[in-house]
């Protein structure tokens, strides 16, 4: 897939190998179209103020584009303030299965790990 304009040179986030494998499996299992990118972002809500956005979506005009581990990723420029340096991992444990967000910008997080304050 060709990466469109608005490409940034630095990678504001990182994905572990486990997260990359899980995302590639989701893309394949759900037959996500090739014109969809991995969207990483934040939105207001949750018990700590913000919740993470992680899903496949088409590129929008205000998106920055970059690639991590072969996955094309889109993120709104304004969200980089909250997500710069975040590591997204995949946990496959007995008590916890899903994506894990290790955010160095979070000043407070909730117990479930999907909500934060910065």
Jmol script that loads the backbone (N, CA, C; Angstrom):
load data "model"
ATOM      1  N   UNK A   1       0.846  -1.170   0.000  1.00  0.00           N
ATOM      2  CA  UNK A   1       0.000   0.000   0.000  1.00  0.00           C
ATOM      3  C   UNK A   1       0.888   1.227   0.000  1.00  0.00           C
ATOM      4  N   UNK A   2       0.645   2.137  -0.879  1.00  0.00           N
ATOM      5  CA  UNK A   2       1.405   3.383  -0.936  1.00  0.00           C
ATOM      6  C   UNK A   2       0.960   4.291   0.198  1.00  0.00           C
ATOM      7  N   UNK A   3       1.930   4.890   0.868  1.00  0.00           N
ATOM      8  CA  UNK A   3       1.620   5.799   1.964  1.00  0.00           C
ATOM      9  C   UNK A   3       1.370   7.179   1.379  1.00  0.00           C
ATOM     10  N   UNK A   4       0.190   7.776   1.633  1.00  0.00           N
ATOM     11  CA  UNK A   4      -0.155   9.069   1.063  1.00  0.00           C
ATOM     12  C   UNK A   4       0.631  10.210   1.687  1.00  0.00           C
ATOM     13  N   UNK A   5       0.410  11.410   1.160  1.00  0.00           N
ATOM     14  CA  UNK A   5       1.066  12.598   1.705  1.00  0.00           C
ATOM     15  C   UNK A   5       0.650  12.812   3.148  1.00  0.00           C
ATOM     16  N   UNK A   6       1.255  13.786   3.801  1.00  0.00           N
ATOM     17  CA  UNK A   6       1.112  14.040   5.236  1.00  0.00           C
ATOM     18  C   UNK A   6       1.819  12.962   6.043  1.00  0.00           C
ATOM     19  N   UNK A   7       2.890  12.415   5.482  1.00  0.00           N
ATOM     20  CA  UNK A   7       3.656  11.387   6.165  1.00  0.00           C
ATOM     21  C   UNK A   7       4.656  12.048   7.098  1.00  0.00           C
ATOM     22  N   UNK A   8       4.782  11.514   8.314  1.00  0.00           N
ATOM     23  CA  UNK A   8       5.766  12.040   9.243  1.00  0.00           C
ATOM     24  C   UNK A   8       6.948  11.079   9.302  1.00  0.00           C
ATOM     25  N   UNK A   9       8.126  11.622   9.579  1.00  0.00           N
ATOM     26  CA  UNK A   9       9.343  10.830   9.568  1.00  0.00           C
ATOM     27  C   UNK A   9       9.562  10.067  10.864  1.00  0.00           C
ATOM     28  N   UNK A  10       9.164  10.632  11.979  1.00  0.00           N
ATOM     29  CA  UNK A  10       9.378   9.979  13.261  1.00  0.00           C
ATOM     30  C   UNK A  10       8.149   9.153  13.620  1.00  0.00           C
ATOM     31  N   UNK A  11       8.372   8.131  14.397  1.00  0.00           N
ATOM     32  CA  UNK A  11       7.268   7.276  14.825  1.00  0.00           C
ATOM     33  C   UNK A  11       6.847   7.698  16.228  1.00  0.00           C
ATOM     34  N   UNK A  12       5.689   8.333  16.351  1.00  0.00           N
ATOM     35  CA  UNK A  12       5.273   8.808  17.670  1.00  0.00           C
ATOM     36  C   UNK A  12       4.854   7.680  18.609  1.00  0.00           C
ATOM     37  N   UNK A  13       4.575   6.500  18.055  1.00  0.00           N
ATOM     38  CA  UNK A  13       4.174   5.366  18.884  1.00  0.00           C
ATOM     39  C   UNK A  13       5.021   4.159  18.511  1.00  0.00           C
ATOM     40  N   UNK A  14       4.971   3.142  19.365  1.00  0.00           N
ATOM     41  CA  UNK A  14       5.599   1.868  19.020  1.00  0.00           C
ATOM     42  C   UNK A  14       4.595   0.746  19.268  1.00  0.00           C
ATOM     43  N   UNK A  15       4.745  -0.302  18.506  1.00  0.00           N
ATOM     44  CA  UNK A  15       3.919  -1.503  18.640  1.00  0.00           C
ATOM     45  C   UNK A  15       4.840  -2.671  18.931  1.00  0.00           C
ATOM     46  N   UNK A  16       4.498  -3.477  19.909  1.00  0.00           N
ATOM     47  CA  UNK A  16       5.286  -4.673  20.172  1.00  0.00           C
ATOM     48  C   UNK A  16       4.996  -5.700  19.081  1.00  0.00           C
ATOM     49  N   UNK A  17       5.837  -6.700  18.995  1.00  0.00           N
ATOM     50  CA  UNK A  17       5.639  -7.762  18.004  1.00  0.00           C
ATOM     51  C   UNK A  17       4.291  -8.453  18.234  1.00  0.00           C
ATOM     52  N   UNK A  18       3.911  -8.634  19.497  1.00  0.00           N
ATOM     53  CA  UNK A  18       2.617  -9.247  19.808  1.00  0.00           C
ATOM     54  C   UNK A  18       1.452  -8.414  19.305  1.00  0.00           C
ATOM     55  N   UNK A  19       1.553  -7.085  19.449  1.00  0.00           N
ATOM     56  CA  UNK A  19       0.494  -6.196  18.967  1.00  0.00           C
ATOM     57  C   UNK A  19       0.416  -6.228  17.448  1.00  0.00           C
ATOM     58  N   UNK A  20       1.573  -6.223  16.783  1.00  0.00           N
ATOM     59  CA  UNK A  20       1.593  -6.279  15.320  1.00  0.00           C
ATOM     60  C   UNK A  20       0.943  -7.566  14.829  1.00  0.00           C
ATOM     61  N   UNK A  21       1.273  -8.683  15.453  1.00  0.00           N
ATOM     62  CA  UNK A  21       0.674  -9.965  15.051  1.00  0.00           C
ATOM     63  C   UNK A  21      -0.833  -9.956  15.273  1.00  0.00           C
ATOM     64  N   UNK A  22      -1.283  -9.435  16.413  1.00  0.00           N
ATOM     65  CA  UNK A  22      -2.722  -9.384  16.707  1.00  0.00           C
ATOM     66  C   UNK A  22      -3.446  -8.479  15.708  1.00  0.00           C
ATOM     67  N   UNK A  23      -2.865  -7.336  15.385  1.00  0.00           N
ATOM     68  CA  UNK A  23      -3.500  -6.409  14.434  1.00  0.00           C
ATOM     69  C   UNK A  23      -3.542  -6.996  13.027  1.00  0.00           C
ATOM     70  N   UNK A  24      -2.477  -7.678  12.618  1.00  0.00           N
ATOM     71  CA  UNK A  24      -2.488  -8.332  11.306  1.00  0.00           C
ATOM     72  C   UNK A  24      -3.528  -9.436  11.249  1.00  0.00           C
ATOM     73  N   UNK A  25      -3.704 -10.162  12.357  1.00  0.00           N
ATOM     74  CA  UNK A  25      -4.725 -11.222  12.407  1.00  0.00           C
ATOM     75  C   UNK A  25      -6.126 -10.617  12.317  1.00  0.00           C
ATOM     76  N   UNK A  26      -6.359  -9.522  13.023  1.00  0.00           N
ATOM     77  CA  UNK A  26      -7.654  -8.839  12.955  1.00  0.00           C
ATOM     78  C   UNK A  26      -7.910  -8.365  11.533  1.00  0.00           C
ATOM     79  N   UNK A  27      -6.900  -7.754  10.905  1.00  0.00           N
ATOM     80  CA  UNK A  27      -7.048  -7.270   9.528  1.00  0.00           C
ATOM     81  C   UNK A  27      -7.449  -8.405   8.601  1.00  0.00           C
ATOM     82  N   UNK A  28      -6.808  -9.552   8.761  1.00  0.00           N
ATOM     83  CA  UNK A  28      -7.095 -10.709   7.907  1.00  0.00           C
ATOM     84  C   UNK A  28      -8.455 -11.325   8.245  1.00  0.00           C
ATOM     85  N   UNK A  29      -8.696 -11.580   9.524  1.00  0.00           N
ATOM     86  CA  UNK A  29      -9.951 -12.235   9.940  1.00  0.00           C
ATOM     87  C   UNK A  29     -11.185 -11.406   9.608  1.00  0.00           C
ATOM     88  N   UNK A  30     -11.066 -10.096   9.724  1.00  0.00           N
ATOM     89  CA  UNK A  30     -12.202  -9.200   9.475  1.00  0.00           C
ATOM     90  C   UNK A  30     -12.244  -8.702   8.029  1.00  0.00           C
ATOM     91  N   UNK A  31     -11.298  -9.142   7.202  1.00  0.00           N
ATOM     92  CA  UNK A  31     -11.206  -8.739   5.786  1.00  0.00           C
ATOM     93  C   UNK A  31     -11.237  -7.207   5.662  1.00  0.00           C
ATOM     94  N   UNK A  32     -10.368  -6.549   6.432  1.00  0.00           N
ATOM     95  CA  UNK A  32     -10.276  -5.090   6.398  1.00  0.00           C
ATOM     96  C   UNK A  32      -9.731  -4.677   5.029  1.00  0.00           C
ATOM     97  N   UNK A  33     -10.389  -3.754   4.331  1.00  0.00           N
ATOM     98  CA  UNK A  33      -9.923  -3.338   2.999  1.00  0.00           C
ATOM     99  C   UNK A  33      -8.532  -2.702   3.045  1.00  0.00           C
ATOM    100  N   UNK A  34      -7.822  -2.807   1.940  1.00  0.00           N
ATOM    101  CA  UNK A  34      -6.460  -2.274   1.848  1.00  0.00           C
ATOM    102  C   UNK A  34      -6.389  -0.763   2.010  1.00  0.00           C
ATOM    103  N   UNK A  35      -7.490  -0.046   1.759  1.00  0.00           N
ATOM    104  CA  UNK A  35      -7.454   1.412   1.893  1.00  0.00           C
ATOM    105  C   UNK A  35      -7.683   1.883   3.330  1.00  0.00           C
ATOM    106  N   UNK A  36      -7.779   0.947   4.263  1.00  0.00           N
ATOM    107  CA  UNK A  36      -7.951   1.285   5.673  1.00  0.00           C
ATOM    108  C   UNK A  36      -6.605   1.199   6.397  1.00  0.00           C
ATOM    109  N   UNK A  37      -6.362   2.177   7.262  1.00  0.00           N
ATOM    110  CA  UNK A  37      -5.153   2.266   8.058  1.00  0.00           C
ATOM    111  C   UNK A  37      -5.510   1.946   9.506  1.00  0.00           C
ATOM    112  N   UNK A  38      -4.497   1.659  10.299  1.00  0.00           N
ATOM    113  CA  UNK A  38      -4.718   1.536  11.729  1.00  0.00           C
ATOM    114  C   UNK A  38      -4.837   2.947  12.293  1.00  0.00           C
ATOM    115  N   UNK A  39      -5.958   3.257  12.921  1.00  0.00           N
ATOM    116  CA  UNK A  39      -6.140   4.572  13.542  1.00  0.00           C
ATOM    117  C   UNK A  39      -5.825   4.452  15.027  1.00  0.00           C
ATOM    118  N   UNK A  40      -4.920   5.325  15.474  1.00  0.00           N
ATOM    119  CA  UNK A  40      -4.568   5.417  16.883  1.00  0.00           C
ATOM    120  C   UNK A  40      -4.894   6.836  17.311  1.00  0.00           C
ATOM    121  N   UNK A  41      -5.625   6.966  18.406  1.00  0.00           N
ATOM    122  CA  UNK A  41      -6.006   8.296  18.855  1.00  0.00           C
ATOM    123  C   UNK A  41      -6.581   8.275  20.254  1.00  0.00           C
ATOM    124  N   UNK A  42      -7.186   9.381  20.620  1.00  0.00           N
ATOM    125  CA  UNK A  42      -7.840   9.522  21.917  1.00  0.00           C
ATOM    126  C   UNK A  42      -9.195  10.185  21.707  1.00  0.00           C
ATOM    127  N   UNK A  43     -10.062  10.003  22.676  1.00  0.00           N
ATOM    128  CA  UNK A  43     -11.320  10.735  22.702  1.00  0.00           C
ATOM    129  C   UNK A  43     -11.675  10.990  24.158  1.00  0.00           C
ATOM    130  N   UNK A  44     -12.463  12.011  24.383  1.00  0.00           N
ATOM    131  CA  UNK A  44     -12.878  12.331  25.736  1.00  0.00           C
ATOM    132  C   UNK A  44     -13.787  11.257  26.290  1.00  0.00           C
ATOM    133  N   UNK A  45     -13.639  10.964  27.564  1.00  0.00           N
ATOM    134  CA  UNK A  45     -14.494   9.982  28.216  1.00  0.00           C
ATOM    135  C   UNK A  45     -13.700   9.044  29.099  1.00  0.00           C
ATOM    136  N   UNK A  46     -14.367   8.061  29.614  1.00  0.00           N
ATOM    137  CA  UNK A  46     -13.716   7.121  30.519  1.00  0.00           C
ATOM    138  C   UNK A  46     -13.633   7.709  31.916  1.00  0.00           C
ATOM    139  N   UNK A  47     -13.220   6.903  32.855  1.00  0.00           N
ATOM    140  CA  UNK A  47     -13.204   7.342  34.247  1.00  0.00           C
ATOM    141  C   UNK A  47     -12.029   8.256  34.572  1.00  0.00           C
ATOM    142  N   UNK A  48     -11.032   8.356  33.667  1.00  0.00           N
ATOM    143  CA  UNK A  48      -9.879   9.215  33.940  1.00  0.00           C
ATOM    144  C   UNK A  48      -9.779  10.413  33.004  1.00  0.00           C
ATOM    145  N   UNK A  49     -10.700  10.578  32.065  1.00  0.00           N
ATOM    146  CA  UNK A  49     -10.698  11.758  31.213  1.00  0.00           C
ATOM    147  C   UNK A  49     -10.607  11.474  29.725  1.00  0.00           C
ATOM    148  N   UNK A  50      -9.717  10.563  29.307  1.00  0.00           N
ATOM    149  CA  UNK A  50      -9.555  10.195  27.906  1.00  0.00           C
ATOM    150  C   UNK A  50      -9.598   8.686  27.766  1.00  0.00           C
ATOM    151  N   UNK A  51     -10.076   8.224  26.626  1.00  0.00           N
ATOM    152  CA  UNK A  51      -9.976   6.815  26.295  1.00  0.00           C
ATOM    153  C   UNK A  51      -9.212   6.688  24.990  1.00  0.00           C
ATOM    154  N   UNK A  52      -8.589   5.542  24.799  1.00  0.00           N
ATOM    155  CA  UNK A  52      -7.807   5.292  23.597  1.00  0.00           C
ATOM    156  C   UNK A  52      -8.713   4.877  22.445  1.00  0.00           C
ATOM    157  N   UNK A  53      -8.325   5.274  21.242  1.00  0.00           N
ATOM    158  CA  UNK A  53      -8.987   4.860  20.015  1.00  0.00           C
ATOM    159  C   UNK A  53      -8.006   3.973  19.268  1.00  0.00           C
ATOM    160  N   UNK A  54      -8.429   2.780  18.909  1.00  0.00           N
ATOM    161  CA  UNK A  54      -7.597   1.840  18.163  1.00  0.00           C
ATOM    162  C   UNK A  54      -8.518   1.044  17.259  1.00  0.00           C
ATOM    163  N   UNK A  55      -8.371   1.215  15.961  1.00  0.00           N
ATOM    164  CA  UNK A  55      -9.220   0.512  15.011  1.00  0.00           C
ATOM    165  C   UNK A  55      -8.791   0.842  13.595  1.00  0.00           C
ATOM    166  N   UNK A  56      -9.411   0.218  12.633  1.00  0.00           N
ATOM    167  CA  UNK A  56      -9.067   0.449  11.235  1.00  0.00           C
ATOM    168  C   UNK A  56     -10.034   1.458  10.634  1.00  0.00           C
ATOM    169  N   UNK A  57      -9.471   2.393   9.847  1.00  0.00           N
ATOM    170  CA  UNK A  57     -10.257   3.503   9.331  1.00  0.00           C
ATOM    171  C   UNK A  57      -9.571   4.045   8.076  1.00  0.00           C
ATOM    172  N   UNK A  58     -10.306   4.813   7.292  1.00  0.00           N
ATOM    173  CA  UNK A  58      -9.718   5.476   6.128  1.00  0.00           C
ATOM    174  C   UNK A  58      -9.018   6.758   6.592  1.00  0.00           C
ATOM    175  N   UNK A  59      -8.055   7.203   5.813  1.00  0.00           N
ATOM    176  CA  UNK A  59      -7.324   8.425   6.114  1.00  0.00           C
ATOM    177  C   UNK A  59      -8.237   9.625   5.916  1.00  0.00           C
ATOM    178  N   UNK A  60      -8.162  10.567   6.844  1.00  0.00           N
ATOM    179  CA  UNK A  60      -8.908  11.817   6.757  1.00  0.00           C
ATOM    180  C   UNK A  60      -7.924  12.961   6.514  1.00  0.00           C
ATOM    181  N   UNK A  61      -8.447  14.106   6.115  1.00  0.00           N
ATOM    182  CA  UNK A  61      -7.604  15.242   5.737  1.00  0.00           C
ATOM    183  C   UNK A  61      -6.652  15.696   6.840  1.00  0.00           C
ATOM    184  N   UNK A  62      -7.066  15.638   8.090  1.00  0.00           N
ATOM    185  CA  UNK A  62      -6.223  16.144   9.178  1.00  0.00           C
ATOM    186  C   UNK A  62      -5.348  15.067   9.815  1.00  0.00           C
ATOM    187  N   UNK A  63      -5.180  13.929   9.149  1.00  0.00           N
ATOM    188  CA  UNK A  63      -4.379  12.832   9.684  1.00  0.00           C
ATOM    189  C   UNK A  63      -2.921  12.921   9.257  1.00  0.00           C
ATOM    190  N   UNK A  64      -2.052  12.516  10.164  1.00  0.00           N
ATOM    191  CA  UNK A  64      -0.649  12.269   9.863  1.00  0.00           C
ATOM    192  C   UNK A  64      -0.531  10.770   9.597  1.00  0.00           C
ATOM    193  N   UNK A  65       0.388  10.386   8.721  1.00  0.00           N
ATOM    194  CA  UNK A  65       0.555   8.983   8.360  1.00  0.00           C
ATOM    195  C   UNK A  65       1.975   8.559   8.677  1.00  0.00           C
ATOM    196  N   UNK A  66       2.127   7.380   9.265  1.00  0.00           N
ATOM    197  CA  UNK A  66       3.437   6.795   9.499  1.00  0.00           C
ATOM    198  C   UNK A  66       3.281   5.283   9.493  1.00  0.00           C
ATOM    199  N   UNK A  67       4.378   4.587   9.597  1.00  0.00           N
ATOM    200  CA  UNK A  67       4.344   3.136   9.525  1.00  0.00           C
ATOM    201  C   UNK A  67       5.154   2.556  10.673  1.00  0.00           C
ATOM    202  N   UNK A  68       4.609   1.522  11.306  1.00  0.00           N
ATOM    203  CA  UNK A  68       5.309   0.804  12.365  1.00  0.00           C
ATOM    204  C   UNK A  68       5.152  -0.682  12.079  1.00  0.00           C
ATOM    205  N   UNK A  69       6.249  -1.380  11.964  1.00  0.00           N
ATOM    206  CA  UNK A  69       6.211  -2.832  11.760  1.00  0.00           C
ATOM    207  C   UNK A  69       5.447  -3.239  10.519  1.00  0.00           C
ATOM    208  N   UNK A  70       5.486  -2.416   9.490  1.00  0.00           N
ATOM    209  CA  UNK A  70       4.782  -2.726   8.252  1.00  0.00           C
ATOM    210  C   UNK A  70       3.321  -2.319   8.244  1.00  0.00           C
ATOM    211  N   UNK A  71       2.810  -1.810   9.361  1.00  0.00           N
ATOM    212  CA  UNK A  71       1.413  -1.369   9.438  1.00  0.00           C
ATOM    213  C   UNK A  71       1.321   0.127   9.176  1.00  0.00           C
ATOM    214  N   UNK A  72       0.561   0.551   8.173  1.00  0.00           N
ATOM    215  CA  UNK A  72       0.335   1.980   7.982  1.00  0.00           C
ATOM    216  C   UNK A  72      -0.628   2.486   9.058  1.00  0.00           C
ATOM    217  N   UNK A  73      -0.248   3.608   9.685  1.00  0.00           N
ATOM    218  CA  UNK A  73      -0.999   4.134  10.824  1.00  0.00           C
ATOM    219  C   UNK A  73      -1.372   5.582  10.545  1.00  0.00           C
ATOM    220  N   UNK A  74      -2.579   5.963  10.945  1.00  0.00           N
ATOM    221  CA  UNK A  74      -3.014   7.354  10.876  1.00  0.00           C
ATOM    222  C   UNK A  74      -3.323   7.849  12.285  1.00  0.00           C
ATOM    223  N   UNK A  75      -3.012   9.133  12.490  1.00  0.00           N
ATOM    224  CA  UNK A  75      -3.268   9.759  13.784  1.00  0.00           C
ATOM    225  C   UNK A  75      -3.482  11.251  13.539  1.00  0.00           C
ATOM    226  N   UNK A  76      -4.473  11.807  14.195  1.00  0.00           N
ATOM    227  CA  UNK A  76      -4.655  13.255  14.120  1.00  0.00           C
ATOM    228  C   UNK A  76      -3.477  13.935  14.813  1.00  0.00           C
ATOM    229  N   UNK A  77      -2.988  15.004  14.215  1.00  0.00           N
ATOM    230  CA  UNK A  77      -1.817  15.711  14.747  1.00  0.00           C
ATOM    231  C   UNK A  77      -2.036  16.114  16.209  1.00  0.00           C
ATOM    232  N   UNK A  78      -3.234  16.569  16.550  1.00  0.00           N
ATOM    233  CA  UNK A  78      -3.512  17.018  17.918  1.00  0.00           C
ATOM    234  C   UNK A  78      -3.397  15.884  18.933  1.00  0.00           C
ATOM    235  N   UNK A  79      -3.581  14.651  18.522  1.00  0.00           N
ATOM    236  CA  UNK A  79      -3.527  13.519  19.446  1.00  0.00           C
ATOM    237  C   UNK A  79      -2.094  13.147  19.814  1.00  0.00           C
ATOM    238  N   UNK A  80      -1.123  13.585  19.011  1.00  0.00           N
ATOM    239  CA  UNK A  80       0.270  13.255  19.306  1.00  0.00           C
ATOM    240  C   UNK A  80       0.705  13.799  20.661  1.00  0.00           C
ATOM    241  N   UNK A  81       0.133  14.915  21.087  1.00  0.00           N
ATOM    242  CA  UNK A  81       0.446  15.490  22.391  1.00  0.00           C
ATOM    243  C   UNK A  81       0.203  14.472  23.507  1.00  0.00           C
ATOM    244  N   UNK A  82      -0.852  13.695  23.384  1.00  0.00           N
ATOM    245  CA  UNK A  82      -1.234  12.733  24.415  1.00  0.00           C
ATOM    246  C   UNK A  82      -0.620  11.352  24.209  1.00  0.00           C
ATOM    247  N   UNK A  83      -0.171  11.069  22.984  1.00  0.00           N
ATOM    248  CA  UNK A  83       0.253   9.709  22.660  1.00  0.00           C
ATOM    249  C   UNK A  83       1.729   9.572  22.305  1.00  0.00           C
ATOM    250  N   UNK A  84       2.483  10.658  22.245  1.00  0.00           N
ATOM    251  CA  UNK A  84       3.891  10.591  21.874  1.00  0.00           C
ATOM    252  C   UNK A  84       4.641   9.660  22.836  1.00  0.00           C
ATOM    253  N   UNK A  85       5.271   8.649  22.269  1.00  0.00           N
ATOM    254  CA  UNK A  85       6.050   7.713  23.064  1.00  0.00           C
ATOM    255  C   UNK A  85       5.283   6.514  23.585  1.00  0.00           C
ATOM    256  N   UNK A  86       3.986   6.421  23.283  1.00  0.00           N
ATOM    257  CA  UNK A  86       3.190   5.302  23.789  1.00  0.00           C
ATOM    258  C   UNK A  86       3.624   3.987  23.136  1.00  0.00           C
ATOM    259  N   UNK A  87       3.587   2.933  23.924  1.00  0.00           N
ATOM    260  CA  UNK A  87       3.820   1.585  23.409  1.00  0.00           C
ATOM    261  C   UNK A  87       2.507   0.820  23.511  1.00  0.00           C
ATOM    262  N   UNK A  88       2.100   0.224  22.390  1.00  0.00           N
ATOM    263  CA  UNK A  88       0.892  -0.600  22.391  1.00  0.00           C
ATOM    264  C   UNK A  88       1.336  -2.049  22.329  1.00  0.00           C
ATOM    265  N   UNK A  89       0.865  -2.830  23.276  1.00  0.00           N
ATOM    266  CA  UNK A  89       1.243  -4.235  23.401  1.00  0.00           C
ATOM    267  C   UNK A  89      -0.023  -5.088  23.314  1.00  0.00           C
ATOM    268  N   UNK A  90       0.150  -6.380  23.186  1.00  0.00           N
ATOM    269  CA  UNK A  90      -0.950  -7.337  23.189  1.00  0.00           C
ATOM    270  C   UNK A  90      -0.723  -8.299  24.335  1.00  0.00           C
ATOM    271  N   UNK A  91      -1.705  -8.457  25.190  1.00  0.00           N
ATOM    272  CA  UNK A  91      -1.637  -9.388  26.305  1.00  0.00           C
ATOM    273  C   UNK A  91      -2.558 -10.559  26.011  1.00  0.00           C
ATOM    274  N   UNK A  92      -2.050 -11.745  26.214  1.00  0.00           N
ATOM    275  CA  UNK A  92      -2.838 -12.945  25.950  1.00  0.00           C
ATOM    276  C   UNK A  92      -2.873 -13.825  27.201  1.00  0.00           C
ATOM    277  N   UNK A  93      -2.982 -13.190  28.353  1.00  0.00           N
ATOM    278  CA  UNK A  93      -2.988 -13.920  29.617  1.00  0.00           C
ATOM    279  C   UNK A  93      -4.351 -14.503  29.944  1.00  0.00           C
ATOM    280  N   UNK A  94      -4.390 -15.295  30.994  1.00  0.00           N
ATOM    281  CA  UNK A  94      -5.643 -15.923  31.420  1.00  0.00           C
ATOM    282  C   UNK A  94      -6.633 -14.903  31.972  1.00  0.00           C
ATOM    283  N   UNK A  95      -6.131 -13.920  32.699  1.00  0.00           N
ATOM    284  CA  UNK A  95      -7.005 -12.926  33.332  1.00  0.00           C
ATOM    285  C   UNK A  95      -7.161 -11.645  32.524  1.00  0.00           C
ATOM    286  N   UNK A  96      -6.296 -11.449  31.542  1.00  0.00           N
ATOM    287  CA  UNK A  96      -6.324 -10.196  30.783  1.00  0.00           C
ATOM    288  C   UNK A  96      -5.921 -10.490  29.353  1.00  0.00           C
ATOM    289  N   UNK A  97      -6.819 -10.291  28.424  1.00  0.00           N
ATOM    290  CA  UNK A  97      -6.520 -10.500  27.020  1.00  0.00           C
ATOM    291  C   UNK A  97      -6.952  -9.274  26.246  1.00  0.00           C
ATOM    292  N   UNK A  98      -6.023  -8.685  25.518  1.00  0.00           N
ATOM    293  CA  UNK A  98      -6.343  -7.514  24.717  1.00  0.00           C
ATOM    294  C   UNK A  98      -5.155  -6.592  24.601  1.00  0.00           C
ATOM    295  N   UNK A  99      -5.408  -5.421  24.049  1.00  0.00           N
ATOM    296  CA  UNK A  99      -4.344  -4.444  23.851  1.00  0.00           C
ATOM    297  C   UNK A  99      -4.054  -3.720  25.157  1.00  0.00           C
ATOM    298  N   UNK A 100      -2.771  -3.466  25.381  1.00  0.00           N
ATOM    299  CA  UNK A 100      -2.300  -2.785  26.576  1.00  0.00           C
ATOM    300  C   UNK A 100      -1.590  -1.510  26.126  1.00  0.00           C
ATOM    301  N   UNK A 101      -1.939  -0.386  26.727  1.00  0.00           N
ATOM    302  CA  UNK A 101      -1.386   0.908  26.367  1.00  0.00           C
ATOM    303  C   UNK A 101      -0.433   1.367  27.466  1.00  0.00           C
ATOM    304  N   UNK A 102       0.850   1.440  27.139  1.00  0.00           N
ATOM    305  CA  UNK A 102       1.867   1.915  28.071  1.00  0.00           C
ATOM    306  C   UNK A 102       2.210   3.349  27.671  1.00  0.00           C
ATOM    307  N   UNK A 103       1.544   4.313  28.318  1.00  0.00           N
ATOM    308  CA  UNK A 103       1.619   5.710  27.917  1.00  0.00           C
ATOM    309  C   UNK A 103       2.456   6.519  28.909  1.00  0.00           C
ATOM    310  N   UNK A 104       3.642   6.989  28.478  1.00  0.00           N
ATOM    311  CA  UNK A 104       4.485   7.775  29.389  1.00  0.00           C
ATOM    312  C   UNK A 104       3.906   9.161  29.698  1.00  0.00           C
ATOM    313  N   UNK A 105       2.898   9.598  28.953  1.00  0.00           N
ATOM    314  CA  UNK A 105       2.289  10.914  29.161  1.00  0.00           C
ATOM    315  C   UNK A 105       1.141  10.878  30.164  1.00  0.00           C
ATOM    316  N   UNK A 106       0.694   9.699  30.527  1.00  0.00           N
ATOM    317  CA  UNK A 106      -0.456   9.570  31.429  1.00  0.00           C
ATOM    318  C   UNK A 106      -0.046   9.935  32.853  1.00  0.00           C
ATOM    319  N   UNK A 107      -0.788  10.839  33.445  1.00  0.00           N
ATOM    320  CA  UNK A 107      -0.548  11.205  34.839  1.00  0.00           C
ATOM    321  C   UNK A 107      -1.434  10.394  35.777  1.00  0.00           C
ATOM    322  N   UNK A 108      -2.479   9.789  35.220  1.00  0.00           N
ATOM    323  CA  UNK A 108      -3.398   8.972  36.006  1.00  0.00           C
ATOM    324  C   UNK A 108      -4.059   7.988  35.057  1.00  0.00           C
ATOM    325  N   UNK A 109      -4.280   6.773  35.489  1.00  0.00           N
ATOM    326  CA  UNK A 109      -4.969   5.774  34.678  1.00  0.00           C
ATOM    327  C   UNK A 109      -6.036   5.106  35.509  1.00  0.00           C
ATOM    328  N   UNK A 110      -6.977   4.464  34.815  1.00  0.00           N
ATOM    329  CA  UNK A 110      -8.023   3.733  35.526  1.00  0.00           C
ATOM    330  C   UNK A 110      -7.573   2.293  35.697  1.00  0.00           C
ATOM    331  N   UNK A 111      -8.330   1.541  36.440  1.00  0.00           N
ATOM    332  CA  UNK A 111      -7.993   0.155  36.709  1.00  0.00           C
ATOM    333  C   UNK A 111      -8.012  -0.742  35.493  1.00  0.00           C
ATOM    334  N   UNK A 112      -8.855  -0.419  34.513  1.00  0.00           N
ATOM    335  CA  UNK A 112      -8.962  -1.284  33.334  1.00  0.00           C
ATOM    336  C   UNK A 112      -7.872  -0.987  32.301  1.00  0.00           C
ATOM    337  N   UNK A 113      -7.176   0.149  32.430  1.00  0.00           N
ATOM    338  CA  UNK A 113      -6.074   0.470  31.531  1.00  0.00           C
ATOM    339  C   UNK A 113      -6.474   1.075  30.208  1.00  0.00           C
ATOM    340  N   UNK A 114      -7.746   1.381  30.006  1.00  0.00           N
ATOM    341  CA  UNK A 114      -8.171   1.961  28.724  1.00  0.00           C
ATOM    342  C   UNK A 114      -8.536   3.435  28.854  1.00  0.00           C
ATOM    343  N   UNK A 115      -8.398   4.002  30.049  1.00  0.00           N
ATOM    344  CA  UNK A 115      -8.709   5.393  30.281  1.00  0.00           C
ATOM    345  C   UNK A 115      -7.528   6.035  30.989  1.00  0.00           C
ATOM    346  N   UNK A 116      -7.249   7.308  30.665  1.00  0.00           N
ATOM    347  CA  UNK A 116      -6.105   7.982  31.272  1.00  0.00           C
ATOM    348  C   UNK A 116      -6.353   9.479  31.346  1.00  0.00           C
ATOM    349  N   UNK A 117      -5.489  10.139  32.092  1.00  0.00           N
ATOM    350  CA  UNK A 117      -5.472  11.599  32.190  1.00  0.00           C
ATOM    351  C   UNK A 117      -4.044  12.037  31.925  1.00  0.00           C
ATOM    352  N   UNK A 118      -3.884  13.149  31.228  1.00  0.00           N
ATOM    353  CA  UNK A 118      -2.527  13.631  30.924  1.00  0.00           C
ATOM    354  C   UNK A 118      -2.395  15.090  31.295  1.00  0.00           C
TER     355      UNK A 118
END
end "model"
wireframe off; spacefill off
backbone 0.3
color backbone group
